[in-house]
Amino acid sequence: MKYKKVLLHPPRALLLLFLFVSTIGTFLLKLPQATTTSVSWLDAWFTAISAITVTGLVVVDTGSVFTIFGQLVIMLLIQIGGLGIMSFAVVIFLLIGKKIGVSQRLLITQALNQKGMGGIVKLVRSLLLFSIIIEMIGAIILSARWIPEYGVGSGIYAAIFHSISAYNNAGFSIWSDSLSSYVGDPVINIVITLLFILGGIGFTVLIDLKNKKHFREWTLHTKLMVIGSIIINALAFIVIITLEWNNTSTIGQLNGPGKGWGALFQAVTPRTAGFNTVDIGSMEEASLFFIICLMFIGAGSASTGGGIKLTTFIAMLLSVNTFLKGKYEVTIFHKTLAFSIIIKALAITVISTGVVLLGVFILELTQESPFLVNLFEVVSAFGTVGLSMGLTGSLDGIGKVTIIVIMMVGKLGPLTLAFIFASKKTSKIRYPEEEVLTG
């Protein structure tokens, strides 16, 4: 009897792989060895999804509820989710001497949001090497800071856990107050922020910066990511420190340098990092709304972060600027953005907005929390950020499932899920153009 080989479309295959790995993670976190107290299946699933989507939202305290074994499972899920399930599959294939076929290359291309399959395996190798080196450097520096405070074993473990969590933009911490105890600590602030900035800027950008030393040699994507990141981080710092300067519940009670470190950390962390050094729920409403905007924008493509992505946001801004100037082509740095890129950016933004609105609508119907709290939670889940105003732990079953689905959509990408249900048929028929009234 002959069996027909079934080939799944890459988006569907990615979704199935994601569900498979998260299911294994859920079973591991439900083992008696993984927890210090009984954890429900839903809470175990929520934690596994939060880890593999590198979000960081928690329904139970990571440090007190999960044992070292449970925390190691979470750490492994974070690493898999940050670098990509297919990236780990490639490593396993290479170790056992298995050839990377076309179908696997298509999946990797889809997972890493690359244009083509050329050099994809080399990219994965570089990605893994970069990640290990950066995480090791981060862990070494953090160990030097925490060993005197917690001892050799605990200090090294805390350093490794937070280095992996930070670089992969996960936001998980083994301490219930995240990093609030280190709000004015220069070492912790600098190392953690550098880790999640490097993880959030994107693997392709890091490789491009390594291989090309001059600005004019960089790809357009690298130029937009570097300049865009500098501008948005600087703007966020100015806004946060201005709004929170006199807020005694956040940075108002700190000295000058302390205010600066606290504002800087909270300005950068919404770009999908998820750590916090002040009580997020105590921030000014204007600050919280600004952070929601930052979380929705997110990090860079082919990075460990989520959101609609910074380049998508820039493409939308450039399109608006083109319309206002009466031009017909979107240009930047003497390059023209393809029309397909503009359409893709528009689709990502519209679908993402729809997902967020639907999520908020469901929470408004089922939870007793204020609108701003619900909006913050949903955008944090979609952007795989992990910041919360305190709602996560009090969510009911419907609320938890809603956030789980939104975290999955945020990690896999709205277009990936849209392609799962989209028609694969293309038409070459063209119809006559006609204008409609808009605006």
MONOR-V346853 format. One record per pair of residues at least 4 apart in sequence whose C-alpha atoms are under 8 Angstrom apart, sorted by sequence separation. I is the first residue (numbers start at 0). J is the second residue. If there is no record, write none. Layout:
I_J, I_J
//
This chain:
7_11, 8_12, 9_13, 10_14, 11_15, 12_16, 13_17, 14_18, 15_19, 16_20, 17_21, 18_22, 19_23, 20_24, 21_25, 22_26, 23_27, 24_28, 25_29, 26_30, 29_33, 30_34, 31_35, 34_38, 38_42, 39_43, 40_44, 41_45, 42_46, 43_47, 44_48, 45_49, 46_50, 47_51, 48_52, 49_53, 50_54, 57_61, 60_64, 61_65, 62_66, 65_69, 66_70, 67_71, 68_72, 69_73, 70_74, 71_75, 72_76, 73_77, 74_78, 75_79, 76_80, 77_81, 78_82, 79_83, 80_84, 82_86, 83_87, 84_88, 85_89, 86_90, 87_91, 88_92, 89_93, 90_94, 91_95, 92_96, 93_97, 99_103, 100_104, 101_105, 102_106, 103_107, 104_108, 105_109, 106_110, 107_111, 108_112, 109_113, 115_119, 118_122, 119_123, 120_124, 121_125, 122_126, 123_127, 124_128, 125_129, 126_130, 127_131, 128_132, 129_133, 130_134, 131_135, 132_136, 133_137, 134_138, 135_139, 136_140, 137_141, 138_142, 139_143, 140_144, 141_145, 142_146, 143_147, 144_148, 145_149, 146_150, 147_151, 149_153, 150_154, 151_155, 152_156, 153_157, 154_158, 155_159, 156_160, 157_161, 158_162, 159_163, 160_164, 161_165, 162_166, 163_167, 164_168, 165_169, 173_177, 174_178, 176_180, 178_182, 184_188, 185_189, 186_190, 187_191, 188_192, 189_193, 190_194, 191_195, 192_196, 193_197, 194_198, 195_199, 196_200, 197_201, 198_202, 200_204, 201_205, 202_206, 203_207, 204_208, 205_209, 206_210, 207_211, 208_212, 212_216, 213_217, 217_221, 218_222, 219_223, 220_224, 221_225, 222_226, 223_227, 224_228, 225_229, 226_230, 227_231, 228_232, 229_233, 230_234, 231_235, 232_236, 233_237, 234_238, 235_239, 236_240, 237_241, 238_242, 239_243, 240_244, 242_246, 246_250, 247_251, 248_252, 253_257, 254_258, 255_259, 256_260, 257_261, 258_262, 259_263, 260_264, 261_265, 262_266, 263_267, 264_268, 265_269, 268_272, 269_273, 275_279, 278_282, 282_286, 283_287, 284_288, 285_289, 286_290, 287_291, 288_292, 289_293, 290_294, 291_295, 292_296, 293_297, 298_302, 307_311, 308_312, 309_313, 310_314, 311_315, 312_316, 313_317, 314_318, 315_319, 316_320, 317_321, 318_322, 319_323, 320_324, 321_325, 322_326, 330_334, 331_335, 336_340, 337_341, 338_342, 339_343, 340_344, 341_345, 342_346, 343_347, 344_348, 345_349, 346_350, 347_351, 348_352, 349_353, 350_354, 351_355, 352_356, 353_357, 354_358, 355_359, 356_360, 357_361, 358_362, 359_363, 360_364, 361_365, 362_366, 363_367, 368_372, 369_373, 370_374, 371_375, 372_376, 373_377, 374_378, 375_379, 376_380, 377_381, 378_382, 379_383, 380_384, 387_391, 389_393, 390_394, 394_398, 395_399, 396_400, 397_401, 398_402, 399_403, 400_404, 401_405, 402_406, 403_407, 404_408, 405_409, 406_410, 407_411, 408_412, 409_413, 411_415, 412_416, 413_417, 414_418, 415_419, 416_420, 417_421, 418_422, 7_12, 28_33, 29_34, 38_43, 49_54, 50_55, 59_64, 60_65, 65_70, 79_84, 82_87, 92_97, 93_98, 99_104, 108_113, 145_150, 146_151, 149_154, 164_169, 165_170, 172_177, 183_188, 200_205, 211_216, 217_222, 245_250, 246_251, 247_252, 253_258, 267_272, 268_273, 282_287, 299_304, 307_312, 321_326, 322_327, 330_335, 331_336, 336_341, 363_368, 368_373, 379_384, 380_385, 394_399, 408_413, 411_416, 27_33, 28_34, 31_37, 49_55, 92_98, 93_99, 108_114, 146_152, 148_154, 164_170, 171_177, 172_178, 181_187, 182_188, 211_217, 243_249, 244_250, 245_251, 246_252, 268_274, 298_304, 299_305, 321_327, 329_335, 330_336, 363_369, 379_385, 49_56, 92_99, 108_115, 146_153, 147_154, 164_171, 181_188, 243_250, 244_251, 245_252, 250_257, 251_258, 268_275, 297_304, 298_305, 321_328, 328_335, 329_336, 363_370, 379_386, 49_57, 62_70, 79_87, 108_116, 146_154, 164_172, 197_205, 214_222, 243_251, 250_258, 279_287, 297_305, 298_306, 300_308, 321_329, 328_336, 329_337, 379_387, 391_399, 408_416, 29_38, 61_70, 145_154, 146_155, 208_217, 297_306, 298_307, 299_308, 300_309, 29_39, 46_56, 89_99, 145_155, 161_171, 207_217, 265_275, 296_306, 297_307, 298_308, 299_309, 300_310, 363_373, 376_386, 29_40, 46_57, 105_116, 108_119, 161_172, 207_218, 250_261, 264_275, 265_276, 295_306, 296_307, 297_308, 298_309, 299_310, 318_329, 359_370, 362_373, 376_387, 45_57, 46_58, 104_116, 107_119, 142_154, 145_157, 160_172, 250_262, 264_276, 265_277, 294_306, 295_307, 296_308, 297_309, 317_329, 375_387, 376_388, 45_58, 142_155, 145_158, 160_173, 208_221, 296_309, 317_330, 375_388, 29_43, 141_155, 207_221, 244_258, 359_373, 376_390, 25_40, 28_43, 104_119, 142_157, 261_276, 359_374, 376_391, 42_58, 104_120, 142_158, 157_173, 204_220, 261_277, 296_312, 372_388, 26_43, 42_59, 138_155, 141_158, 142_159, 204_221, 373_390, 25_43, 85_103, 203_221, 240_258, 359_377, 372_390, 25_44, 28_47, 139_158, 240_259, 243_262, 355_374, 358_377, 24_44, 138_158, 204_224, 25_46, 85_106, 86_107, 137_158, 138_159, 141_162, 269_290, 22_44, 25_47, 85_107, 137_159, 240_262, 269_291, 355_377, 368_390, 380_402, 21_44, 24_47, 50_73, 138_161, 239_262, 240_263, 270_293, 271_294, 318_341, 355_378, 380_403, 383_406, 50_74, 53_77, 135_159, 138_162, 200_224, 239_263, 266_290, 269_293, 270_294, 381_405, 382_406, 22_47, 51_76, 52_77, 85_110, 134_159, 137_162, 166_191, 200_225, 269_294, 377_402, 380_405, 381_406, 21_47, 47_73, 50_76, 51_77, 165_191, 236_262, 239_265, 270_296, 271_297, 314_340, 315_341, 355_381, 380_406, 381_407, 383_409, 21_48, 46_73, 50_77, 51_78, 53_80, 83_110, 135_162, 165_192, 168_195, 236_263, 239_266, 250_277, 270_297, 271_298, 314_341, 381_408, 382_409, 383_410, 35_63, 36_64, 51_79, 52_80, 53_81, 83_111, 134_162, 166_194, 167_195, 200_228, 249_277, 269_297, 270_298, 366_394, 377_405, 381_409, 382_410, 35_64, 47_76, 51_80, 52_81, 134_163, 162_191, 165_194, 166_195, 236_265, 249_278, 315_344, 366_395, 380_409, 381_410, 21_51, 34_64, 35_65, 50_80, 51_81, 165_195, 166_196, 168_198, 236_266, 248_278, 314_344, 315_345, 34_65, 35_66, 89_120, 166_197, 167_198, 168_199, 235_266, 236_267, 33_65, 34_66, 134_166, 162_194, 166_198, 167_199, 235_267, 249_281, 272_304, 312_344, 365_397, 366_398, 33_66, 133_166, 165_198, 166_199, 248_281, 249_282, 271_304, 311_344, 365_398, 32_66, 33_67, 89_123, 90_124, 232_266, 248_282, 270_304, 271_305, 33_68, 34_69, 232_267, 271_306, 32_68, 33_69, 130_166, 246_282, 311_347, 362_398, 32_69, 33_70, 86_123, 246_283, 311_348, 361_398, 243_282, 362_401, 243_283, 307_347, 361_401, 28_69, 86_127, 242_283, 307_348, 27_69, 144_186, 242_285, 243_286, 358_401, 28_72, 82_126, 242_286, 307_351, 358_402, 27_72, 82_127, 141_186, 141_187, 239_286, 358_405, 24_72, 238_286, 24_73, 141_190, 140_190, 355_405, 354_405, 24_76, 137_190, 137_191, 137_194, 134_194, 133_194, 351_413, 350_413, 350_414, 347_413, 17_84, 347_414, 16_84, 346_414, 196_267, 199_270, 188_260, 192_264, 199_271, 183_256, 184_257, 195_268, 183_257, 182_257, 183_258, 185_260, 192_267, 224_299, 306_381, 307_382, 126_202, 184_260, 188_264, 192_268, 305_381, 306_382, 183_260, 195_272, 305_382, 306_383, 182_260, 183_261, 304_382, 305_383, 182_261, 304_383, 305_384, 304_384, 125_206, 228_309, 227_309, 291_374, 295_378, 291_375, 294_378, 295_379, 78_163, 82_167, 224_309, 294_379, 297_382, 74_160, 77_163, 78_164, 81_167, 224_310, 227_313, 295_381, 296_382, 77_164, 81_168, 223_310, 288_375, 291_378, 295_382, 81_169, 287_375, 291_379, 294_382, 74_163, 78_167, 74_164, 77_167, 220_310, 223_313, 294_384, 77_169, 13_106, 12_106, 182_276, 181_276, 182_277, 6_102, 9_105, 10_106, 178_274, 179_275, 180_276, 9_106, 13_110, 177_274, 178_275, 179_276, 201_298, 177_275, 178_276, 179_277, 200_298, 201_299, 203_301, 10_109, 177_276, 179_278, 199_298, 200_299, 201_300, 202_301, 9_109, 176_276, 199_299, 200_300, 201_301, 202_302, 201_302, 169_271, 170_272, 171_273, 172_274, 200_302, 201_303, 168_271, 169_272, 170_273, 171_274, 199_302, 306_409, 168_272, 169_273, 170_274, 198_302, 199_303, 305_409, 167_272, 168_273, 198_303, 199_304, 305_410, 198_304, 165_272, 279_386, 280_387, 305_412, 271_379, 279_387, 280_388, 165_274, 279_388, 280_389, 61_171, 62_172, 63_173, 53_164, 61_172, 62_173, 271_382, 273_384, 274_385, 275_386, 61_173, 62_174, 271_383, 272_384, 273_385, 274_386, 60_173, 61_174, 62_175, 219_332, 271_384, 272_385, 273_386, 53_167, 54_168, 55_169, 56_170, 60_174, 61_175, 270_384, 271_385, 53_168, 54_169, 55_170, 56_171, 60_175, 219_334, 269_384, 53_169, 54_170, 55_171, 52_169, 53_170, 54_171, 269_386, 50_169, 50_171, 168_303, 167_303, 168_304, 166_303, 167_304, 112_300, 113_301, 111_300, 112_301, 111_301, 111_302, 169_383, 170_384, 169_384, 170_385, 168_384, 169_385, 170_386, 54_271, 54_272, 55_273, 54_273, 82_302, 81_302, 82_303, 81_303, 80_303, 81_304, 53_303, 53_304, 110_411, 56_380, 54_379, 54_380, 54_382, 55_383, 56_384, 57_385, 54_383, 55_384, 56_385, 53_383, 54_384, 55_385, 56_386, 52_383, 53_384, 54_385, 55_386, 56_387, 58_391, 59_392, 57_391, 58_392, 56_391, 57_392, 58_393, 54_406, 45_399, 49_403, 52_406, 41_396, 45_400, 48_403, 52_407, 49_406, 52_409, 53_410, 41_399, 45_403, 48_406, 52_410, 48_407, 14_411, 10_415, 11_416, 10_416, 10_418, 11_419, 10_419, 8_419
//
